[in-house]
């Protein structure tokens, strides 16, 4: 188990980094395989901003 420098990686070992990389790649593949319609980036960002604004309003 090779240790990684915390300045270079957020993971403590190469095994942790490789496991995270595999997980991310699997999630991306899963997302690309979904049959639903694509959502434009600007629409997603506007929806997220609306959620953030609503939360900020609730929490003051």
PyMOL Python script that loads the backbone (N, CA, C, O; Angstrom):
from pymol import cmd

cmd.read_pdbstr("""\
ATOM      1  N   UNK A   1       0.862  -1.169   0.000  1.00  0.00           N
ATOM      2  CA  UNK A   1       0.000   0.000   0.000  1.00  0.00           C
ATOM      3  C   UNK A   1       0.914   1.239   0.000  1.00  0.00           C
ATOM      4  O   UNK A   1       1.528   1.567   1.015  1.00  0.00           O
ATOM      5  N   UNK A   2       0.991   1.909  -1.135  1.00  0.00           N
ATOM      6  CA  UNK A   2       1.860   3.077  -1.259  1.00  0.00           C
ATOM      7  C   UNK A   2       1.185   4.308  -0.659  1.00  0.00           C
ATOM      8  O   UNK A   2       0.032   4.607  -0.968  1.00  0.00           O
ATOM      9  N   UNK A   3       1.901   5.004   0.184  1.00  0.00           N
ATOM     10  CA  UNK A   3       1.405   6.246   0.790  1.00  0.00           C
ATOM     11  C   UNK A   3       1.546   7.371  -0.216  1.00  0.00           C
ATOM     12  O   UNK A   3       2.495   7.398  -1.001  1.00  0.00           O
ATOM     13  N   UNK A   4       0.602   8.300  -0.192  1.00  0.00           N
ATOM     14  CA  UNK A   4       0.642   9.450  -1.079  1.00  0.00           C
ATOM     15  C   UNK A   4       0.883  10.719  -0.276  1.00  0.00           C
ATOM     16  O   UNK A   4       0.443  10.837   0.867  1.00  0.00           O
ATOM     17  N   UNK A   5       1.574  11.650  -0.877  1.00  0.00           N
ATOM     18  CA  UNK A   5       1.858  12.940  -0.252  1.00  0.00           C
ATOM     19  C   UNK A   5       0.566  13.755  -0.204  1.00  0.00           C
ATOM     20  O   UNK A   5      -0.076  13.917  -1.242  1.00  0.00           O
ATOM     21  N   UNK A   6       0.158  14.274   0.957  1.00  0.00           N
ATOM     22  CA  UNK A   6      -1.085  15.043   1.062  1.00  0.00           C
ATOM     23  C   UNK A   6      -1.080  16.309   0.219  1.00  0.00           C
ATOM     24  O   UNK A   6      -2.146  16.849  -0.077  1.00  0.00           O
ATOM     25  N   UNK A   7       0.078  16.789  -0.169  1.00  0.00           N
ATOM     26  CA  UNK A   7       0.140  17.957  -1.045  1.00  0.00           C
ATOM     27  C   UNK A   7      -0.249  17.561  -2.469  1.00  0.00           C
ATOM     28  O   UNK A   7      -0.786  18.377  -3.218  1.00  0.00           O
ATOM     29  N   UNK A   8       0.018  16.327  -2.837  1.00  0.00           N
ATOM     30  CA  UNK A   8      -0.225  15.845  -4.195  1.00  0.00           C
ATOM     31  C   UNK A   8      -1.610  15.223  -4.339  1.00  0.00           C
ATOM     32  O   UNK A   8      -2.224  15.339  -5.399  1.00  0.00           O
ATOM     33  N   UNK A   9      -2.111  14.569  -3.303  1.00  0.00           N
ATOM     34  CA  UNK A   9      -3.373  13.833  -3.412  1.00  0.00           C
ATOM     35  C   UNK A   9      -4.188  13.972  -2.138  1.00  0.00           C
ATOM     36  O   UNK A   9      -3.646  14.073  -1.038  1.00  0.00           O
ATOM     37  N   UNK A  10      -5.490  13.973  -2.310  1.00  0.00           N
ATOM     38  CA  UNK A  10      -6.371  14.002  -1.144  1.00  0.00           C
ATOM     39  C   UNK A  10      -6.546  12.615  -0.540  1.00  0.00           C
ATOM     40  O   UNK A  10      -7.160  12.474   0.517  1.00  0.00           O
ATOM     41  N   UNK A  11      -6.015  11.597  -1.196  1.00  0.00           N
ATOM     42  CA  UNK A  11      -6.126  10.225  -0.716  1.00  0.00           C
ATOM     43  C   UNK A  11      -4.844   9.806  -0.014  1.00  0.00           C
ATOM     44  O   UNK A  11      -3.754  10.249  -0.375  1.00  0.00           O
ATOM     45  N   UNK A  12      -4.982   8.956   0.983  1.00  0.00           N
ATOM     46  CA  UNK A  12      -3.833   8.534   1.771  1.00  0.00           C
ATOM     47  C   UNK A  12      -2.987   7.496   1.036  1.00  0.00           C
ATOM     48  O   UNK A  12      -1.771   7.438   1.221  1.00  0.00           O
ATOM     49  N   UNK A  13      -3.628   6.680   0.206  1.00  0.00           N
ATOM     50  CA  UNK A  13      -2.900   5.613  -0.486  1.00  0.00           C
ATOM     51  C   UNK A  13      -3.293   5.561  -1.954  1.00  0.00           C
ATOM     52  O   UNK A  13      -4.317   6.109  -2.363  1.00  0.00           O
ATOM     53  N   UNK A  14      -2.452   4.885  -2.743  1.00  0.00           N
ATOM     54  CA  UNK A  14      -2.777   4.711  -4.158  1.00  0.00           C
ATOM     55  C   UNK A  14      -4.022   3.850  -4.317  1.00  0.00           C
ATOM     56  O   UNK A  14      -4.796   4.044  -5.255  1.00  0.00           O
ATOM     57  N   UNK A  15      -4.220   2.909  -3.414  1.00  0.00           N
ATOM     58  CA  UNK A  15      -5.412   2.055  -3.488  1.00  0.00           C
ATOM     59  C   UNK A  15      -6.685   2.873  -3.322  1.00  0.00           C
ATOM     60  O   UNK A  15      -7.663   2.669  -4.041  1.00  0.00           O
ATOM     61  N   UNK A  16      -6.665   3.804  -2.365  1.00  0.00           N
ATOM     62  CA  UNK A  16      -7.830   4.675  -2.169  1.00  0.00           C
ATOM     63  C   UNK A  16      -8.073   5.532  -3.415  1.00  0.00           C
ATOM     64  O   UNK A  16      -9.214   5.693  -3.846  1.00  0.00           O
ATOM     65  N   UNK A  17      -7.016   6.072  -3.982  1.00  0.00           N
ATOM     66  CA  UNK A  17      -7.145   6.908  -5.181  1.00  0.00           C
ATOM     67  C   UNK A  17      -7.689   6.095  -6.348  1.00  0.00           C
ATOM     68  O   UNK A  17      -8.566   6.565  -7.072  1.00  0.00           O
ATOM     69  N   UNK A  18      -7.182   4.891  -6.537  1.00  0.00           N
ATOM     70  CA  UNK A  18      -7.649   4.035  -7.625  1.00  0.00           C
ATOM     71  C   UNK A  18      -9.106   3.614  -7.419  1.00  0.00           C
ATOM     72  O   UNK A  18      -9.873   3.552  -8.380  1.00  0.00           O
ATOM     73  N   UNK A  19      -9.488   3.327  -6.186  1.00  0.00           N
ATOM     74  CA  UNK A  19     -10.868   2.944  -5.903  1.00  0.00           C
ATOM     75  C   UNK A  19     -11.811   4.110  -6.192  1.00  0.00           C
ATOM     76  O   UNK A  19     -12.887   3.918  -6.757  1.00  0.00           O
ATOM     77  N   UNK A  20     -11.408   5.308  -5.808  1.00  0.00           N
ATOM     78  CA  UNK A  20     -12.238   6.482  -6.077  1.00  0.00           C
ATOM     79  C   UNK A  20     -12.343   6.727  -7.583  1.00  0.00           C
ATOM     80  O   UNK A  20     -13.424   7.029  -8.087  1.00  0.00           O
ATOM     81  N   UNK A  21     -11.248   6.600  -8.287  1.00  0.00           N
ATOM     82  CA  UNK A  21     -11.240   6.770  -9.736  1.00  0.00           C
ATOM     83  C   UNK A  21     -12.191   5.767 -10.397  1.00  0.00           C
ATOM     84  O   UNK A  21     -12.952   6.137 -11.292  1.00  0.00           O
ATOM     85  N   UNK A  22     -12.155   4.526  -9.974  1.00  0.00           N
ATOM     86  CA  UNK A  22     -13.040   3.504 -10.531  1.00  0.00           C
ATOM     87  C   UNK A  22     -14.502   3.835 -10.242  1.00  0.00           C
ATOM     88  O   UNK A  22     -15.363   3.653 -11.102  1.00  0.00           O
ATOM     89  N   UNK A  23     -14.781   4.319  -9.036  1.00  0.00           N
ATOM     90  CA  UNK A  23     -16.149   4.684  -8.669  1.00  0.00           C
ATOM     91  C   UNK A  23     -16.654   5.829  -9.547  1.00  0.00           C
ATOM     92  O   UNK A  23     -17.776   5.778 -10.051  1.00  0.00           O
ATOM     93  N   UNK A  24     -15.824   6.864  -9.729  1.00  0.00           N
ATOM     94  CA  UNK A  24     -16.219   8.010 -10.561  1.00  0.00           C
ATOM     95  C   UNK A  24     -16.457   7.558 -11.993  1.00  0.00           C
ATOM     96  O   UNK A  24     -17.453   7.942 -12.606  1.00  0.00           O
ATOM     97  N   UNK A  25     -15.559   6.752 -12.530  1.00  0.00           N
ATOM     98  CA  UNK A  25     -15.714   6.270 -13.903  1.00  0.00           C
ATOM     99  C   UNK A  25     -17.000   5.461 -14.065  1.00  0.00           C
ATOM    100  O   UNK A  25     -17.685   5.586 -15.081  1.00  0.00           O
ATOM    101  N   UNK A  26     -17.331   4.641 -13.080  1.00  0.00           N
ATOM    102  CA  UNK A  26     -18.563   3.852 -13.140  1.00  0.00           C
ATOM    103  C   UNK A  26     -19.788   4.765 -13.126  1.00  0.00           C
ATOM    104  O   UNK A  26     -20.748   4.531 -13.860  1.00  0.00           O
ATOM    105  N   UNK A  27     -19.756   5.801 -12.294  1.00  0.00           N
ATOM    106  CA  UNK A  27     -20.869   6.747 -12.237  1.00  0.00           C
ATOM    107  C   UNK A  27     -21.039   7.484 -13.562  1.00  0.00           C
ATOM    108  O   UNK A  27     -22.165   7.688 -14.016  1.00  0.00           O
ATOM    109  N   UNK A  28     -19.936   7.882 -14.183  1.00  0.00           N
ATOM    110  CA  UNK A  28     -19.998   8.572 -15.470  1.00  0.00           C
ATOM    111  C   UNK A  28     -20.579   7.639 -16.537  1.00  0.00           C
ATOM    112  O   UNK A  28     -21.449   8.040 -17.309  1.00  0.00           O
ATOM    113  N   UNK A  29     -20.098   6.401 -16.577  1.00  0.00           N
ATOM    114  CA  UNK A  29     -20.617   5.432 -17.543  1.00  0.00           C
ATOM    115  C   UNK A  29     -22.114   5.211 -17.335  1.00  0.00           C
ATOM    116  O   UNK A  29     -22.872   5.141 -18.302  1.00  0.00           O
ATOM    117  N   UNK A  30     -22.537   5.101 -16.081  1.00  0.00           N
ATOM    118  CA  UNK A  30     -23.945   4.906 -15.755  1.00  0.00           C
ATOM    119  C   UNK A  30     -24.764   6.097 -16.243  1.00  0.00           C
ATOM    120  O   UNK A  30     -25.842   5.920 -16.811  1.00  0.00           O
ATOM    121  N   UNK A  31     -24.265   7.285 -16.027  1.00  0.00           N
ATOM    122  CA  UNK A  31     -24.972   8.489 -16.455  1.00  0.00           C
ATOM    123  C   UNK A  31     -25.070   8.571 -17.971  1.00  0.00           C
ATOM    124  O   UNK A  31     -26.122   8.912 -18.511  1.00  0.00           O
ATOM    125  N   UNK A  32     -23.985   8.261 -18.650  1.00  0.00           N
ATOM    126  CA  UNK A  32     -23.992   8.314 -20.117  1.00  0.00           C
ATOM    127  C   UNK A  32     -24.944   7.279 -20.721  1.00  0.00           C
ATOM    128  O   UNK A  32     -25.463   7.478 -21.819  1.00  0.00           O
ATOM    129  N   UNK A  33     -25.170   6.181 -20.010  1.00  0.00           N
ATOM    130  CA  UNK A  33     -26.033   5.110 -20.509  1.00  0.00           C
ATOM    131  C   UNK A  33     -27.516   5.378 -20.259  1.00  0.00           C
ATOM    132  O   UNK A  33     -28.362   4.675 -20.812  1.00  0.00           O
ATOM    133  N   UNK A  34     -27.850   6.374 -19.442  1.00  0.00           N
ATOM    134  CA  UNK A  34     -29.255   6.660 -19.152  1.00  0.00           C
ATOM    135  C   UNK A  34     -29.979   7.094 -20.421  1.00  0.00           C
ATOM    136  O   UNK A  34     -29.453   7.885 -21.204  1.00  0.00           O
ATOM    137  N   UNK A  35     -31.178   6.577 -20.620  1.00  0.00           N
ATOM    138  CA  UNK A  35     -31.906   6.866 -21.853  1.00  0.00           C
ATOM    139  C   UNK A  35     -32.633   8.210 -21.864  1.00  0.00           C
ATOM    140  O   UNK A  35     -33.117   8.624 -22.917  1.00  0.00           O
ATOM    141  N   UNK A  36     -32.722   8.883 -20.763  1.00  0.00           N
ATOM    142  CA  UNK A  36     -33.476  10.132 -20.683  1.00  0.00           C
ATOM    143  C   UNK A  36     -32.851  11.245 -21.507  1.00  0.00           C
ATOM    144  O   UNK A  36     -31.729  11.117 -21.997  1.00  0.00           O
ATOM    145  N   UNK A  37     -33.587  12.334 -21.653  1.00  0.00           N
ATOM    146  CA  UNK A  37     -33.077  13.453 -22.450  1.00  0.00           C
ATOM    147  C   UNK A  37     -31.925  14.164 -21.731  1.00  0.00           C
ATOM    148  O   UNK A  37     -31.854  14.182 -20.503  1.00  0.00           O
ATOM    149  N   UNK A  38     -31.040  14.740 -22.521  1.00  0.00           N
ATOM    150  CA  UNK A  38     -29.959  15.538 -21.959  1.00  0.00           C
ATOM    151  C   UNK A  38     -30.538  16.849 -21.439  1.00  0.00           C
ATOM    152  O   UNK A  38     -31.498  17.377 -22.001  1.00  0.00           O
ATOM    153  N   UNK A  39     -29.958  17.365 -20.376  1.00  0.00           N
ATOM    154  CA  UNK A  39     -30.398  18.637 -19.809  1.00  0.00           C
ATOM    155  C   UNK A  39     -29.274  19.643 -20.035  1.00  0.00           C
ATOM    156  O   UNK A  39     -28.134  19.392 -19.645  1.00  0.00           O
ATOM    157  N   UNK A  40     -29.580  20.767 -20.656  1.00  0.00           N
ATOM    158  CA  UNK A  40     -28.533  21.763 -20.915  1.00  0.00           C
ATOM    159  C   UNK A  40     -27.895  22.273 -19.616  1.00  0.00           C
ATOM    160  O   UNK A  40     -28.565  22.427 -18.595  1.00  0.00           O
ATOM    161  N   UNK A  41     -26.608  22.525 -19.682  1.00  0.00           N
ATOM    162  CA  UNK A  41     -25.837  22.984 -18.524  1.00  0.00           C
ATOM    163  C   UNK A  41     -26.459  24.237 -17.897  1.00  0.00           C
ATOM    164  O   UNK A  41     -26.595  24.321 -16.677  1.00  0.00           O
ATOM    165  N   UNK A  42     -26.835  25.206 -18.734  1.00  0.00           N
ATOM    166  CA  UNK A  42     -27.400  26.454 -18.211  1.00  0.00           C
ATOM    167  C   UNK A  42     -28.683  26.204 -17.423  1.00  0.00           C
ATOM    168  O   UNK A  42     -28.932  26.865 -16.415  1.00  0.00           O
ATOM    169  N   UNK A  43     -29.499  25.249 -17.880  1.00  0.00           N
ATOM    170  CA  UNK A  43     -30.738  24.926 -17.171  1.00  0.00           C
ATOM    171  C   UNK A  43     -30.429  24.311 -15.807  1.00  0.00           C
ATOM    172  O   UNK A  43     -31.044  24.673 -14.804  1.00  0.00           O
ATOM    173  N   UNK A  44     -29.490  23.397 -15.776  1.00  0.00           N
ATOM    174  CA  UNK A  44     -29.116  22.755 -14.504  1.00  0.00           C
ATOM    175  C   UNK A  44     -28.579  23.791 -13.528  1.00  0.00           C
ATOM    176  O   UNK A  44     -28.954  23.801 -12.356  1.00  0.00           O
ATOM    177  N   UNK A  45     -27.701  24.662 -14.013  1.00  0.00           N
ATOM    178  CA  UNK A  45     -27.121  25.678 -13.136  1.00  0.00           C
ATOM    179  C   UNK A  45     -28.188  26.640 -12.608  1.00  0.00           C
ATOM    180  O   UNK A  45     -28.124  27.054 -11.451  1.00  0.00           O
ATOM    181  N   UNK A  46     -29.168  26.998 -13.446  1.00  0.00           N
ATOM    182  CA  UNK A  46     -30.247  27.880 -13.003  1.00  0.00           C
ATOM    183  C   UNK A  46     -31.089  27.203 -11.926  1.00  0.00           C
ATOM    184  O   UNK A  46     -31.490  27.843 -10.955  1.00  0.00           O
ATOM    185  N   UNK A  47     -31.358  25.904 -12.097  1.00  0.00           N
ATOM    186  CA  UNK A  47     -32.140  25.169 -11.096  1.00  0.00           C
ATOM    187  C   UNK A  47     -31.384  25.076  -9.770  1.00  0.00           C
ATOM    188  O   UNK A  47     -31.974  25.241  -8.702  1.00  0.00           O
ATOM    189  N   UNK A  48     -30.096  24.816  -9.841  1.00  0.00           N
ATOM    190  CA  UNK A  48     -29.294  24.731  -8.621  1.00  0.00           C
ATOM    191  C   UNK A  48     -29.226  26.093  -7.933  1.00  0.00           C
ATOM    192  O   UNK A  48     -29.325  26.177  -6.709  1.00  0.00           O
ATOM    193  N   UNK A  49     -29.059  27.149  -8.711  1.00  0.00           N
ATOM    194  CA  UNK A  49     -29.001  28.484  -8.127  1.00  0.00           C
ATOM    195  C   UNK A  49     -30.316  28.822  -7.436  1.00  0.00           C
ATOM    196  O   UNK A  49     -30.310  29.433  -6.367  1.00  0.00           O
ATOM    197  N   UNK A  50     -31.450  28.434  -8.032  1.00  0.00           N
ATOM    198  CA  UNK A  50     -32.752  28.669  -7.408  1.00  0.00           C
ATOM    199  C   UNK A  50     -32.857  27.925  -6.077  1.00  0.00           C
ATOM    200  O   UNK A  50     -33.392  28.463  -5.107  1.00  0.00           O
ATOM    201  N   UNK A  51     -32.347  26.689  -6.025  1.00  0.00           N
ATOM    202  CA  UNK A  51     -32.356  25.928  -4.772  1.00  0.00           C
ATOM    203  C   UNK A  51     -31.487  26.602  -3.721  1.00  0.00           C
ATOM    204  O   UNK A  51     -31.882  26.714  -2.560  1.00  0.00           O
ATOM    205  N   UNK A  52     -30.304  27.050  -4.127  1.00  0.00           N
ATOM    206  CA  UNK A  52     -29.398  27.725  -3.187  1.00  0.00           C
ATOM    207  C   UNK A  52     -30.012  29.027  -2.666  1.00  0.00           C
ATOM    208  O   UNK A  52     -29.910  29.338  -1.479  1.00  0.00           O
ATOM    209  N   UNK A  53     -30.653  29.788  -3.569  1.00  0.00           N
ATOM    210  CA  UNK A  53     -31.296  31.035  -3.160  1.00  0.00           C
ATOM    211  C   UNK A  53     -32.427  30.779  -2.172  1.00  0.00           C
ATOM    212  O   UNK A  53     -32.578  31.506  -1.191  1.00  0.00           O
ATOM    213  N   UNK A  54     -33.226  29.736  -2.436  1.00  0.00           N
ATOM    214  CA  UNK A  54     -34.331  29.397  -1.538  1.00  0.00           C
ATOM    215  C   UNK A  54     -33.796  28.976  -0.160  1.00  0.00           C
ATOM    216  O   UNK A  54     -34.360  29.336   0.873  1.00  0.00           O
ATOM    217  N   UNK A  55     -32.717  28.219  -0.167  1.00  0.00           N
ATOM    218  CA  UNK A  55     -32.137  27.798   1.115  1.00  0.00           C
ATOM    219  C   UNK A  55     -31.588  28.994   1.875  1.00  0.00           C
ATOM    220  O   UNK A  55     -31.780  29.096   3.087  1.00  0.00           O
ATOM    221  N   UNK A  56     -30.912  29.895   1.187  1.00  0.00           N
ATOM    222  CA  UNK A  56     -30.360  31.087   1.844  1.00  0.00           C
ATOM    223  C   UNK A  56     -31.470  31.942   2.420  1.00  0.00           C
ATOM    224  O   UNK A  56     -31.313  32.535   3.488  1.00  0.00           O
ATOM    225  N   UNK A  57     -32.578  32.007   1.727  1.00  0.00           N
ATOM    226  CA  UNK A  57     -33.723  32.789   2.210  1.00  0.00           C
ATOM    227  C   UNK A  57     -34.313  32.182   3.492  1.00  0.00           C
ATOM    228  O   UNK A  57     -34.696  32.893   4.422  1.00  0.00           O
ATOM    229  N   UNK A  58     -34.374  30.823   3.508  1.00  0.00           N
ATOM    230  CA  UNK A  58     -34.919  30.120   4.688  1.00  0.00           C
ATOM    231  C   UNK A  58     -34.012  30.250   5.903  1.00  0.00           C
ATOM    232  O   UNK A  58     -34.483  30.403   7.030  1.00  0.00           O
ATOM    233  N   UNK A  59     -32.710  30.189   5.663  1.00  0.00           N
ATOM    234  CA  UNK A  59     -31.776  30.173   6.802  1.00  0.00           C
ATOM    235  C   UNK A  59     -31.322  31.573   7.199  1.00  0.00           C
ATOM    236  O   UNK A  59     -30.648  31.741   8.215  1.00  0.00           O
ATOM    237  N   UNK A  60     -31.684  32.568   6.412  1.00  0.00           N
ATOM    238  CA  UNK A  60     -31.410  33.957   6.754  1.00  0.00           C
ATOM    239  C   UNK A  60     -30.034  34.348   6.490  1.00  0.00           C
ATOM    240  O   UNK A  60     -29.661  35.496   6.731  1.00  0.00           O
TER     241      UNK A  60
END
""", "prot")
cmd.dss("prot")
cmd.show_as("cartoon", "prot")
cmd.util.cbc("prot")
cmd.orient("prot")
